[in-house]
Amino acid sequence: QVQLVESGGGLVQPGGSLRLSCAASGSISSINTMGWYRQAPGNQRELVATILNSGDIANYADSVKGRFTISRGNAKRTLYLQMNNLKLEDTALYYCQARTIFRAYWGQGTQVTVSS
């Protein structure tokens, strides 16, 4: 079992920055990949960024490339998402995901609201 807790969301103006964190606990060694997803009201959940457990290969949605950076903490227990130059359309509930060979685990989400 893997437990995930997100933090760092909030209200920010367009062009601002936020850093999301996801604390993982439980069977950390079983995790193959981790990622951030988001869901805006009325929309389906979409991939934002993923990263391999090794931390050396990351994948980004086209809409966030060049603005967001995903990274892992040294002990692989924390996942980060640095979000710069935020846009109104980045407003969503952001979820942390961890994948093992058996299943995906999700956190409860942290709200990011971009508004002037």
N, C-alpha and C positions, 0 to 999 in steps of 0.2 A: 504494500500500500504506500501511496505517496500523498502527502498533504501539501497544499499550496495556498499561500496567503499573499494577496497583492496589497500594495500600498503606494502612495505617492500621487494619486489623482487629485484633481482640484479644478478650480476656475482660473483660466488664464486668457489674456488678450491675444488677438491674432499677432503672430510674429514672436510670441513668447516661447518659453521652454518649460518642460517638466521632465522629471526623471521618475519612471515607475520602477518599483522593486517587487520581486516575487520571492518569498522565502519558502524553500522546499524542506520538507522533513519526511522521515520514514525511510523507505528503501531507495535512498539516493543512488546507490550503485547500479540499480536496475534501469535508470533513465538513459535512453538513447538520444533523444532530442528534446529540446524545450522551445517554447515559442510564445508569442503574443498574438492574440486575436482580438477583434473588436466587433461590437454590434451596436449600430445606431437604431433608434426607434423606427420600426417599420421595415428594417432591413435584415437580411440574413447575417449571421456571424461570418466575418471574413478574416483571412490571414493577414497579419501585419508583418511579422518577421519570425524566422525560426533560426535555431543554431544547434549544431551538433554538440554532443556531450564533450567532445574534445575542445570545443570552443573555437575551432579554426575555420569553420565554414558556416557562413550565414546566408540567409535568403530573405529578400525583402519584396513586399508588394510594390508595384511600380509607383503607386501613389505616395509612397513614403521614402523612396530611394533618395539619398542625398540629404534627407532631413532627420531620419531616425537611425539610431544605432543600437543594436542588440548586443549584449555581452553577458558573460558569466562571472560570478565572483570566484575568488581563488579556491575556495573549498567546494565549488560546484553546488553550494547550497543556496545560492542567490542568483536570480536572473534579473537583469536590468533592461530598461528601454529608455534611452535618452532621446527625447523628442524636442527638436528645435524647429524654429520657424513654423509654429503651429498655425493651422488654418481652421476656418469655421467648420469645414467638412471633416475634420479630425475628431469632432465631438462624438463620443460614444462611450459605452461601457467596455473597458479593456480587461481581457481575461488572460491569465497565464495558463499554459498547458504544458504538461510533461508526458512524454510517450515512452512506454516500455514495449517489449516485444508482445505483450499481452493486451494492453489497452492504453487509452489516453485518460489522463487525470486533469481536472479543471479546478481553478480557484473560483472564488465567489465574484470576482470582478472589482474594479475600481473605476469610478466615473471620471472622465475627462471632459470638461466643458470649455470650449473656446468661444469667447463672446466678447464683444466690445461694449 
